[in-house]
Amino acid sequence: MVTETGREVATTDRDGKWEDVLLPPAAMSSGKLEGLIGFQEFLPNRVPLLKKKKQKPAKTKKRKVQKSAVLFGEEETSVEDKTVSRDSSPSVAKKTKRDEKKKTEKPKKQQKKSKAKSFELTEEEKAISNSEYVFQNKLPEWRRFNLDVALLRAIDSLGFKSPTDIQRQCIPKGLNSKKTILGAAETGSGKTIAYGLPILQKIIGYLDFSEEKTVGPQALILCPTRELAMQVHDSIRLVSKFTSVKTTAIVGGMAAEKQQRVLSKIRPEIIVATPGRFWELRETGQEYLQNLRSIKYFVVDEADRMAEKGHFAELDKIVGTLSRESQKFVFSATLTLTHVNSDRMDRMKIKTETTKSKIKKLMKAIVKVSILTEKDKDLWLYFMLKKQEGRSIVFCNSITGVLRLRGLLDTLKLPVRSLHANLKQKQRLKNLDAFRKSTDGILLATDVAARGLDIPNVDQIIHFQFPNAAETYVHRSGRCGRAGRSGTAVTLLKDSDVKNYKKVLHTLKKAPLDNYSGEMPPKFYNELIDLAKKVDVFTYRKRKTNSDKCWMKKNAELCEIELTESESEDEMNEKKEVESNERNKARLADLLKAAEKQ
């Protein structure tokens, strides 16, 4: 029933109520609505929700009072604070403790961020100009290049007392000519500085004498992998620390929108990028990347990998948009391997020393272990990792191989990190950073980590699966023994690897590798590896079944289906497997203690 006078109370319904709609006085006095009693709208019943919200007014106020005391650092608590601490339930007390923990953790996060900004000048460095800087080293060889004082200051602060062979040959030609420079040198020889210093010197001169704003980037450095691009970017920033040259990195796996904002805001003179993301941003209309004719210096790092057929389709498009007058730098550790024994190389008398004796220079020991079964491979891998002190990198040909070894070595309580293409970029950088900081870490990697990455003090490389190409073998082995240090390369060979092994040796013109002649693995390692595999397989299967059960339960609730919880034969078998796994874990723990004493 509808009443003419009541505005709030009207006819009610079980699921809600009807309320009058208030009309403006002008509408009623106009005469156009003559005979109309009024309008009503139906509002759903929300009383239970309102009742629940009205039950907690006092507690929220008390919490606010307590928070304000923590924020302003008051030592004396008010009367309301004391009542909260006495009368509050354990759950409220837990929440306040969590809030206090969060507030104490905030300064730690800020400290981490400040540590990460190692490229920015400190207050002491800002106080000293480049002309007033007192050099710690004389740097006679560097001064012969007539480099800018800001670059010499950076070189001095980094402790580079003298240039390497590739730097002695490349820097003068890069500074005094506009010709294309091809650079081939062993890994870890300083190729980034070799092409970075001439580019920085010329850009500094351009910025000093040109009053025009940069319409586009001055230099573009392309790298095949994200990790290598970030490493090159860091090296360039360290050398240009005391200059006004701006550098940025554009790689996949990061937010494209953020990279577009950085390009528009910073307008860097040097861009280090992977081809795919660079071309993607240009195609989406990024304003700063439209005029690629402004690029005067173009670098292709790890050129043999970049030029592989079908790998980097964007590279041809990028090269086609550049000016023909731009100076080009083409660098790689295995630049000559593809053209060994070619007629053109013979006519030009190009030396192929890097393909024949490069690995001998890098390693103090190159050995192979002939293995019959996959089980023996796992056994020897664990033995070599336990035997060698320091950092080790284990290379696999596939991501599945890395994932399998990660589970096995985790079960064996080894400090393992992984690096492969399926990881998100942030996780890849995080794992790399953790490996660099560790003194005895182990990195399981695909060939993503084989090229260009500068990880200092790697003592051992293990080819768990032998590579398909000679270039990959050289790059993998070059991850240790960098910058004049020594290292060990171990190859675990199965019968299926012999074909690739012979092919690589033929390409490199090398004699067969020496067989391992050291001590043998202890006998109990066989049982150790067997138990670790069983525990790892059970853990993987248990995780998978739990995820399947969660999926079934969630979808059953959505479909309003009741799942029976009766004990079946499968569940009985599962209990037996759990008990067996516990026994295996206990025995494995005893064997691991015995392995530590070895």
Secondary structure as a PSIPRED ss2 file (coil, helix, strand):
# PSIPRED VFORMAT (PSIPRED V4.0)

   1 M C   1.000  0.000  0.000
   2 V C   1.000  0.000  0.000
   3 T C   1.000  0.000  0.000
   4 E C   1.000  0.000  0.000
   5 T C   1.000  0.000  0.000
   6 G C   1.000  0.000  0.000
   7 R C   1.000  0.000  0.000
   8 E C   1.000  0.000  0.000
   9 V C   1.000  0.000  0.000
  10 A C   1.000  0.000  0.000
  11 T C   1.000  0.000  0.000
  12 T E   0.000  0.000  1.000
  13 D E   0.000  0.000  1.000
  14 R C   1.000  0.000  0.000
  15 D C   1.000  0.000  0.000
  16 G E   0.000  0.000  1.000
  17 K E   0.000  0.000  1.000
  18 W E   0.000  0.000  1.000
  19 E E   0.000  0.000  1.000
  20 D E   0.000  0.000  1.000
  21 V E   0.000  0.000  1.000
  22 L C   1.000  0.000  0.000
  23 L C   1.000  0.000  0.000
  24 P C   1.000  0.000  0.000
  25 P H   0.000  1.000  0.000
  26 A H   0.000  1.000  0.000
  27 A H   0.000  1.000  0.000
  28 M H   0.000  1.000  0.000
  29 S H   0.000  1.000  0.000
  30 S C   1.000  0.000  0.000
  31 G C   1.000  0.000  0.000
  32 K C   1.000  0.000  0.000
  33 L C   1.000  0.000  0.000
  34 E C   1.000  0.000  0.000
  35 G C   1.000  0.000  0.000
  36 L C   1.000  0.000  0.000
  37 I C   1.000  0.000  0.000
  38 G C   1.000  0.000  0.000
  39 F E   0.000  0.000  1.000
  40 Q E   0.000  0.000  1.000
  41 E E   0.000  0.000  1.000
  42 F E   0.000  0.000  1.000
  43 L E   0.000  0.000  1.000
  44 P E   0.000  0.000  1.000
  45 N C   1.000  0.000  0.000
  46 R C   1.000  0.000  0.000
  47 V H   0.000  1.000  0.000
  48 P H   0.000  1.000  0.000
  49 L H   0.000  1.000  0.000
  50 L H   0.000  1.000  0.000
  51 K H   0.000  1.000  0.000
  52 K H   0.000  1.000  0.000
  53 K H   0.000  1.000  0.000
  54 K C   1.000  0.000  0.000
  55 Q C   1.000  0.000  0.000
  56 K C   1.000  0.000  0.000
  57 P H   0.000  1.000  0.000
  58 A H   0.000  1.000  0.000
  59 K H   0.000  1.000  0.000
  60 T H   0.000  1.000  0.000
  61 K H   0.000  1.000  0.000
  62 K H   0.000  1.000  0.000
  63 R H   0.000  1.000  0.000
  64 K H   0.000  1.000  0.000
  65 V H   0.000  1.000  0.000
  66 Q H   0.000  1.000  0.000
  67 K H   0.000  1.000  0.000
  68 S H   0.000  1.000  0.000
  69 A H   0.000  1.000  0.000
  70 V H   0.000  1.000  0.000
  71 L H   0.000  1.000  0.000
  72 F C   1.000  0.000  0.000
  73 G C   1.000  0.000  0.000
  74 E C   1.000  0.000  0.000
  75 E C   1.000  0.000  0.000
  76 E C   1.000  0.000  0.000
  77 T C   1.000  0.000  0.000
  78 S C   1.000  0.000  0.000
  79 V H   0.000  1.000  0.000
  80 E H   0.000  1.000  0.000
  81 D H   0.000  1.000  0.000
  82 K H   0.000  1.000  0.000
  83 T H   0.000  1.000  0.000
  84 V H   0.000  1.000  0.000
  85 S H   0.000  1.000  0.000
  86 R H   0.000  1.000  0.000
  87 D H   0.000  1.000  0.000
  88 S C   1.000  0.000  0.000
  89 S C   1.000  0.000  0.000
  90 P H   0.000  1.000  0.000
  91 S H   0.000  1.000  0.000
  92 V H   0.000  1.000  0.000
  93 A H   0.000  1.000  0.000
  94 K H   0.000  1.000  0.000
  95 K H   0.000  1.000  0.000
  96 T H   0.000  1.000  0.000
  97 K H   0.000  1.000  0.000
  98 R H   0.000  1.000  0.000
  99 D H   0.000  1.000  0.000
 100 E H   0.000  1.000  0.000
 101 K H   0.000  1.000  0.000
 102 K H   0.000  1.000  0.000
 103 K H   0.000  1.000  0.000
 104 T H   0.000  1.000  0.000
 105 E H   0.000  1.000  0.000
 106 K H   0.000  1.000  0.000
 107 P H   0.000  1.000  0.000
 108 K H   0.000  1.000  0.000
 109 K H   0.000  1.000  0.000
 110 Q H   0.000  1.000  0.000
 111 Q H   0.000  1.000  0.000
 112 K H   0.000  1.000  0.000
 113 K H   0.000  1.000  0.000
 114 S H   0.000  1.000  0.000
 115 K H   0.000  1.000  0.000
 116 A H   0.000  1.000  0.000
 117 K C   1.000  0.000  0.000
 118 S C   1.000  0.000  0.000
 119 F C   1.000  0.000  0.000
 120 E C   1.000  0.000  0.000
 121 L C   1.000  0.000  0.000
 122 T C   1.000  0.000  0.000
 123 E H   0.000  1.000  0.000
 124 E H   0.000  1.000  0.000
 125 E H   0.000  1.000  0.000
 126 K H   0.000  1.000  0.000
 127 A H   0.000  1.000  0.000
 128 I C   1.000  0.000  0.000
 129 S C   1.000  0.000  0.000
 130 N C   1.000  0.000  0.000
 131 S C   1.000  0.000  0.000
 132 E C   1.000  0.000  0.000
 133 Y C   1.000  0.000  0.000
 134 V C   1.000  0.000  0.000
 135 F C   1.000  0.000  0.000
 136 Q C   1.000  0.000  0.000
 137 N C   1.000  0.000  0.000
 138 K C   1.000  0.000  0.000
 139 L C   1.000  0.000  0.000
 140 P H   0.000  1.000  0.000
 141 E H   0.000  1.000  0.000
 142 W H   0.000  1.000  0.000
 143 R H   0.000  1.000  0.000
 144 R C   1.000  0.000  0.000
 145 F C   1.000  0.000  0.000
 146 N C   1.000  0.000  0.000
 147 L C   1.000  0.000  0.000
 148 D C   1.000  0.000  0.000
 149 V H   0.000  1.000  0.000
 150 A H   0.000  1.000  0.000
 151 L H   0.000  1.000  0.000
 152 L H   0.000  1.000  0.000
 153 R H   0.000  1.000  0.000
 154 A H   0.000  1.000  0.000
 155 I H   0.000  1.000  0.000
 156 D H   0.000  1.000  0.000
 157 S H   0.000  1.000  0.000
 158 L H   0.000  1.000  0.000
 159 G C   1.000  0.000  0.000
 160 F C   1.000  0.000  0.000
 161 K C   1.000  0.000  0.000
 162 S C   1.000  0.000  0.000
 163 P C   1.000  0.000  0.000
 164 T C   1.000  0.000  0.000
 165 D H   0.000  1.000  0.000
 166 I H   0.000  1.000  0.000
 167 Q H   0.000  1.000  0.000
 168 R H   0.000  1.000  0.000
 169 Q H   0.000  1.000  0.000
 170 C H   0.000  1.000  0.000
 171 I H   0.000  1.000  0.000
 172 P H   0.000  1.000  0.000
 173 K H   0.000  1.000  0.000
 174 G H   0.000  1.000  0.000
 175 L H   0.000  1.000  0.000
 176 N H   0.000  1.000  0.000
 177 S C   1.000  0.000  0.000
 178 K C   1.000  0.000  0.000
 179 K C   1.000  0.000  0.000
 180 T C   1.000  0.000  0.000
 181 I E   0.000  0.000  1.000
 182 L E   0.000  0.000  1.000
 183 G E   0.000  0.000  1.000
 184 A E   0.000  0.000  1.000
 185 A C   1.000  0.000  0.000
 186 E C   1.000  0.000  0.000
 187 T C   1.000  0.000  0.000
 188 G C   1.000  0.000  0.000
 189 S C   1.000  0.000  0.000
 190 G C   1.000  0.000  0.000
 191 K H   0.000  1.000  0.000
 192 T H   0.000  1.000  0.000
 193 I H   0.000  1.000  0.000
 194 A H   0.000  1.000  0.000
 195 Y H   0.000  1.000  0.000
 196 G H   0.000  1.000  0.000
 197 L H   0.000  1.000  0.000
 198 P H   0.000  1.000  0.000
 199 I H   0.000  1.000  0.000
 200 L H   0.000  1.000  0.000
 201 Q H   0.000  1.000  0.000
 202 K H   0.000  1.000  0.000
 203 I H   0.000  1.000  0.000
 204 I H   0.000  1.000  0.000
 205 G H   0.000  1.000  0.000
 206 Y H   0.000  1.000  0.000
 207 L H   0.000  1.000  0.000
 208 D H   0.000  1.000  0.000
 209 F H   0.000  1.000  0.000
 210 S C   1.000  0.000  0.000
 211 E C   1.000  0.000  0.000
 212 E C   1.000  0.000  0.000
 213 K C   1.000  0.000  0.000
 214 T C   1.000  0.000  0.000
 215 V C   1.000  0.000  0.000
 216 G C   1.000  0.000  0.000
 217 P C   1.000  0.000  0.000
 218 Q C   1.000  0.000  0.000
 219 A E   0.000  0.000  1.000
 220 L E   0.000  0.000  1.000
 221 I E   0.000  0.000  1.000
 222 L E   0.000  0.000  1.000
 223 C C   1.000  0.000  0.000
 224 P C   1.000  0.000  0.000
 225 T C   1.000  0.000  0.000
 226 R H   0.000  1.000  0.000
 227 E H   0.000  1.000  0.000
 228 L H   0.000  1.000  0.000
 229 A H   0.000  1.000  0.000
 230 M H   0.000  1.000  0.000
 231 Q H   0.000  1.000  0.000
 232 V H   0.000  1.000  0.000
 233 H H   0.000  1.000  0.000
 234 D H   0.000  1.000  0.000
 235 S H   0.000  1.000  0.000
 236 I H   0.000  1.000  0.000
 237 R H   0.000  1.000  0.000
 238 L H   0.000  1.000  0.000
 239 V H   0.000  1.000  0.000
 240 S C   1.000  0.000  0.000
 241 K C   1.000  0.000  0.000
 242 F C   1.000  0.000  0.000
 243 T C   1.000  0.000  0.000
 244 S C   1.000  0.000  0.000
 245 V C   1.000  0.000  0.000
 246 K C   1.000  0.000  0.000
 247 T E   0.000  0.000  1.000
 248 T E   0.000  0.000  1.000
 249 A E   0.000  0.000  1.000
 250 I E   0.000  0.000  1.000
 251 V C   1.000  0.000  0.000
 252 G C   1.000  0.000  0.000
 253 G C   1.000  0.000  0.000
 254 M C   1.000  0.000  0.000
 255 A C   1.000  0.000  0.000
 256 A H   0.000  1.000  0.000
 257 E H   0.000  1.000  0.000
 258 K H   0.000  1.000  0.000
 259 Q H   0.000  1.000  0.000
 260 Q H   0.000  1.000  0.000
 261 R H   0.000  1.000  0.000
 262 V H   0.000  1.000  0.000
 263 L H   0.000  1.000  0.000
 264 S H   0.000  1.000  0.000
 265 K H   0.000  1.000  0.000
 266 I H   0.000  1.000  0.000
 267 R C   1.000  0.000  0.000
 268 P C   1.000  0.000  0.000
 269 E C   1.000  0.000  0.000
 270 I E   0.000  0.000  1.000
 271 I E   0.000  0.000  1.000
 272 V E   0.000  0.000  1.000
 273 A E   0.000  0.000  1.000
 274 T C   1.000  0.000  0.000
 275 P H   0.000  1.000  0.000
 276 G H   0.000  1.000  0.000
 277 R H   0.000  1.000  0.000
 278 F H   0.000  1.000  0.000
 279 W H   0.000  1.000  0.000
 280 E H   0.000  1.000  0.000
 281 L H   0.000  1.000  0.000
 282 R H   0.000  1.000  0.000
 283 E H   0.000  1.000  0.000
 284 T C   1.000  0.000  0.000
 285 G C   1.000  0.000  0.000
 286 Q C   1.000  0.000  0.000
 287 E H   0.000  1.000  0.000
 288 Y H   0.000  1.000  0.000
 289 L H   0.000  1.000  0.000
 290 Q C   1.000  0.000  0.000
 291 N C   1.000  0.000  0.000
 292 L H   0.000  1.000  0.000
 293 R H   0.000  1.000  0.000
 294 S H   0.000  1.000  0.000
 295 I C   1.000  0.000  0.000
 296 K C   1.000  0.000  0.000
 297 Y E   0.000  0.000  1.000
 298 F E   0.000  0.000  1.000
 299 V E   0.000  0.000  1.000
 300 V E   0.000  0.000  1.000
 301 D E   0.000  0.000  1.000
 302 E C   1.000  0.000  0.000
 303 A H   0.000  1.000  0.000
 304 D H   0.000  1.000  0.000
 305 R H   0.000  1.000  0.000
 306 M H   0.000  1.000  0.000
 307 A C   1.000  0.000  0.000
 308 E C   1.000  0.000  0.000
 309 K C   1.000  0.000  0.000
 310 G C   1.000  0.000  0.000
 311 H C   1.000  0.000  0.000
 312 F C   1.000  0.000  0.000
 313 A H   0.000  1.000  0.000
 314 E H   0.000  1.000  0.000
 315 L H   0.000  1.000  0.000
 316 D H   0.000  1.000  0.000
 317 K H   0.000  1.000  0.000
 318 I H   0.000  1.000  0.000
 319 V H   0.000  1.000  0.000
 320 G H   0.000  1.000  0.000
 321 T H   0.000  1.000  0.000
 322 L C   1.000  0.000  0.000
 323 S C   1.000  0.000  0.000
 324 R C   1.000  0.000  0.000
 325 E C   1.000  0.000  0.000
 326 S C   1.000  0.000  0.000
 327 Q E   0.000  0.000  1.000
 328 K E   0.000  0.000  1.000
 329 F E   0.000  0.000  1.000
 330 V E   0.000  0.000  1.000
 331 F E   0.000  0.000  1.000
 332 S E   0.000  0.000  1.000
 333 A C   1.000  0.000  0.000
 334 T C   1.000  0.000  0.000
 335 L C   1.000  0.000  0.000
 336 T C   1.000  0.000  0.000
 337 L H   0.000  1.000  0.000
 338 T H   0.000  1.000  0.000
 339 H H   0.000  1.000  0.000
 340 V C   1.000  0.000  0.000
 341 N C   1.000  0.000  0.000
 342 S C   1.000  0.000  0.000
 343 D H   0.000  1.000  0.000
 344 R H   0.000  1.000  0.000
 345 M H   0.000  1.000  0.000
 346 D H   0.000  1.000  0.000
 347 R H   0.000  1.000  0.000
 348 M H   0.000  1.000  0.000
 349 K C   1.000  0.000  0.000
 350 I C   1.000  0.000  0.000
 351 K C   1.000  0.000  0.000
 352 T C   1.000  0.000  0.000
 353 E H   0.000  1.000  0.000
 354 T H   0.000  1.000  0.000
 355 T H   0.000  1.000  0.000
 356 K H   0.000  1.000  0.000
 357 S C   1.000  0.000  0.000
 358 K H   0.000  1.000  0.000
 359 I H   0.000  1.000  0.000
 360 K H   0.000  1.000  0.000
 361 K H   0.000  1.000  0.000
 362 L H   0.000  1.000  0.000
 363 M C   1.000  0.000  0.000
 364 K C   1.000  0.000  0.000
 365 A E   0.000  0.000  1.000
 366 I E   0.000  0.000  1.000
 367 V E   0.000  0.000  1.000
 368 K E   0.000  0.000  1.000
 369 V E   0.000  0.000  1.000
 370 S E   0.000  0.000  1.000
 371 I C   1.000  0.000  0.000
 372 L C   1.000  0.000  0.000
 373 T C   1.000  0.000  0.000
 374 E H   0.000  1.000  0.000
 375 K H   0.000  1.000  0.000
 376 D H   0.000  1.000  0.000
 377 K H   0.000  1.000  0.000
 378 D H   0.000  1.000  0.000
 379 L H   0.000  1.000  0.000
 380 W H   0.000  1.000  0.000
 381 L H   0.000  1.000  0.000
 382 Y H   0.000  1.000  0.000
 383 F H   0.000  1.000  0.000
 384 M H   0.000  1.000  0.000
 385 L H   0.000  1.000  0.000
 386 K H   0.000  1.000  0.000
 387 K H   0.000  1.000  0.000
 388 Q C   1.000  0.000  0.000
 389 E C   1.000  0.000  0.000
 390 G C   1.000  0.000  0.000
 391 R E   0.000  0.000  1.000
 392 S E   0.000  0.000  1.000
 393 I E   0.000  0.000  1.000
 394 V E   0.000  0.000  1.000
 395 F E   0.000  0.000  1.000
 396 C C   1.000  0.000  0.000
 397 N C   1.000  0.000  0.000
 398 S C   1.000  0.000  0.000
 399 I H   0.000  1.000  0.000
 400 T H   0.000  1.000  0.000
 401 G H   0.000  1.000  0.000
 402 V H   0.000  1.000  0.000
 403 L H   0.000  1.000  0.000
 404 R H   0.000  1.000  0.000
 405 L H   0.000  1.000  0.000
 406 R H   0.000  1.000  0.000
 407 G H   0.000  1.000  0.000
 408 L H   0.000  1.000  0.000
 409 L H   0.000  1.000  0.000
 410 D H   0.000  1.000  0.000
 411 T H   0.000  1.000  0.000
 412 L C   1.000  0.000  0.000
 413 K C   1.000  0.000  0.000
 414 L C   1.000  0.000  0.000
 415 P C   1.000  0.000  0.000
 416 V E   0.000  0.000  1.000
 417 R E   0.000  0.000  1.000
 418 S E   0.000  0.000  1.000
 419 L E   0.000  0.000  1.000
 420 H C   1.000  0.000  0.000
 421 A C   1.000  0.000  0.000
 422 N C   1.000  0.000  0.000
 423 L C   1.000  0.000  0.000
 424 K C   1.000  0.000  0.000
 425 Q H   0.000  1.000  0.000
 426 K H   0.000  1.000  0.000
 427 Q H   0.000  1.000  0.000
 428 R H   0.000  1.000  0.000
 429 L H   0.000  1.000  0.000
 430 K H   0.000  1.000  0.000
 431 N H   0.000  1.000  0.000
 432 L H   0.000  1.000  0.000
 433 D H   0.000  1.000  0.000
 434 A H   0.000  1.000  0.000
 435 F H   0.000  1.000  0.000
 436 R H   0.000  1.000  0.000
 437 K H   0.000  1.000  0.000
 438 S C   1.000  0.000  0.000
 439 T C   1.000  0.000  0.000
 440 D C   1.000  0.000  0.000
 441 G C   1.000  0.000  0.000
 442 I E   0.000  0.000  1.000
 443 L E   0.000  0.000  1.000
 444 L E   0.000  0.000  1.000
 445 A E   0.000  0.000  1.000
 446 T C   1.000  0.000  0.000
 447 D H   0.000  1.000  0.000
 448 V H   0.000  1.000  0.000
 449 A H   0.000  1.000  0.000
 450 A C   1.000  0.000  0.000
 451 R C   1.000  0.000  0.000
 452 G C   1.000  0.000  0.000
 453 L C   1.000  0.000  0.000
 454 D C   1.000  0.000  0.000
 455 I C   1.000  0.000  0.000
 456 P C   1.000  0.000  0.000
 457 N C   1.000  0.000  0.000
 458 V E   0.000  0.000  1.000
 459 D E   0.000  0.000  1.000
 460 Q E   0.000  0.000  1.000
 461 I E   0.000  0.000  1.000
 462 I E   0.000  0.000  1.000
 463 H E   0.000  0.000  1.000
 464 F C   1.000  0.000  0.000
 465 Q C   1.000  0.000  0.000
 466 F C   1.000  0.000  0.000
 467 P C   1.000  0.000  0.000
 468 N C   1.000  0.000  0.000
 469 A C   1.000  0.000  0.000
 470 A H   0.000  1.000  0.000
 471 E H   0.000  1.000  0.000
 472 T H   0.000  1.000  0.000
 473 Y H   0.000  1.000  0.000
 474 V H   0.000  1.000  0.000
 475 H H   0.000  1.000  0.000
 476 R H   0.000  1.000  0.000
 477 S H   0.000  1.000  0.000
 478 G C   1.000  0.000  0.000
 479 R C   1.000  0.000  0.000
 480 C C   1.000  0.000  0.000
 481 G C   1.000  0.000  0.000
 482 R H   0.000  1.000  0.000
 483 A H   0.000  1.000  0.000
 484 G H   0.000  1.000  0.000
 485 R C   1.000  0.000  0.000
 486 S C   1.000  0.000  0.000
 487 G C   1.000  0.000  0.000
 488 T E   0.000  0.000  1.000
 489 A E   0.000  0.000  1.000
 490 V E   0.000  0.000  1.000
 491 T E   0.000  0.000  1.000
 492 L E   0.000  0.000  1.000
 493 L E   0.000  0.000  1.000
 494 K C   1.000  0.000  0.000
 495 D H   0.000  1.000  0.000
 496 S H   0.000  1.000  0.000
 497 D H   0.000  1.000  0.000
 498 V H   0.000  1.000  0.000
 499 K H   0.000  1.000  0.000
 500 N H   0.000  1.000  0.000
 501 Y H   0.000  1.000  0.000
 502 K H   0.000  1.000  0.000
 503 K H   0.000  1.000  0.000
 504 V H   0.000  1.000  0.000
 505 L H   0.000  1.000  0.000
 506 H H   0.000  1.000  0.000
 507 T H   0.000  1.000  0.000
 508 L H   0.000  1.000  0.000
 509 K C   1.000  0.000  0.000
 510 K C   1.000  0.000  0.000
 511 A C   1.000  0.000  0.000
 512 P C   1.000  0.000  0.000
 513 L C   1.000  0.000  0.000
 514 D E   0.000  0.000  1.000
 515 N E   0.000  0.000  1.000
 516 Y C   1.000  0.000  0.000
 517 S C   1.000  0.000  0.000
 518 G C   1.000  0.000  0.000
 519 E C   1.000  0.000  0.000
 520 M C   1.000  0.000  0.000
 521 P C   1.000  0.000  0.000
 522 P C   1.000  0.000  0.000
 523 K C   1.000  0.000  0.000
 524 F H   0.000  1.000  0.000
 525 Y H   0.000  1.000  0.000
 526 N H   0.000  1.000  0.000
 527 E H   0.000  1.000  0.000
 528 L H   0.000  1.000  0.000
 529 I H   0.000  1.000  0.000
 530 D H   0.000  1.000  0.000
 531 L H   0.000  1.000  0.000
 532 A H   0.000  1.000  0.000
 533 K H   0.000  1.000  0.000
 534 K H   0.000  1.000  0.000
 535 V H   0.000  1.000  0.000
 536 D H   0.000  1.000  0.000
 537 V H   0.000  1.000  0.000
 538 F H   0.000  1.000  0.000
 539 T H   0.000  1.000  0.000
 540 Y H   0.000  1.000  0.000
 541 R H   0.000  1.000  0.000
 542 K H   0.000  1.000  0.000
 543 R H   0.000  1.000  0.000
 544 K H   0.000  1.000  0.000
 545 T H   0.000  1.000  0.000
 546 N H   0.000  1.000  0.000
 547 S H   0.000  1.000  0.000
 548 D H   0.000  1.000  0.000
 549 K H   0.000  1.000  0.000
 550 C H   0.000  1.000  0.000
 551 W H   0.000  1.000  0.000
 552 M H   0.000  1.000  0.000
 553 K H   0.000  1.000  0.000
 554 K H   0.000  1.000  0.000
 555 N H   0.000  1.000  0.000
 556 A H   0.000  1.000  0.000
 557 E H   0.000  1.000  0.000
 558 L H   0.000  1.000  0.000
 559 C C   1.000  0.000  0.000
 560 E C   1.000  0.000  0.000
 561 I C   1.000  0.000  0.000
 562 E C   1.000  0.000  0.000
 563 L C   1.000  0.000  0.000
 564 T C   1.000  0.000  0.000
 565 E C   1.000  0.000  0.000
 566 S C   1.000  0.000  0.000
 567 E C   1.000  0.000  0.000
 568 S C   1.000  0.000  0.000
 569 E H   0.000  1.000  0.000
 570 D H   0.000  1.000  0.000
 571 E H   0.000  1.000  0.000
 572 M H   0.000  1.000  0.000
 573 N H   0.000  1.000  0.000
 574 E H   0.000  1.000  0.000
 575 K H   0.000  1.000  0.000
 576 K H   0.000  1.000  0.000
 577 E H   0.000  1.000  0.000
 578 V H   0.000  1.000  0.000
 579 E H   0.000  1.000  0.000
 580 S H   0.000  1.000  0.000
 581 N H   0.000  1.000  0.000
 582 E H   0.000  1.000  0.000
 583 R H   0.000  1.000  0.000
 584 N H   0.000  1.000  0.000
 585 K H   0.000  1.000  0.000
 586 A H   0.000  1.000  0.000
 587 R H   0.000  1.000  0.000
 588 L H   0.000  1.000  0.000
 589 A H   0.000  1.000  0.000
 590 D H   0.000  1.000  0.000
 591 L H   0.000  1.000  0.000
 592 L H   0.000  1.000  0.000
 593 K H   0.000  1.000  0.000
 594 A H   0.000  1.000  0.000
 595 A H   0.000  1.000  0.000
 596 E H   0.000  1.000  0.000
 597 K H   0.000  1.000  0.000
 598 Q C   1.000  0.000  0.000
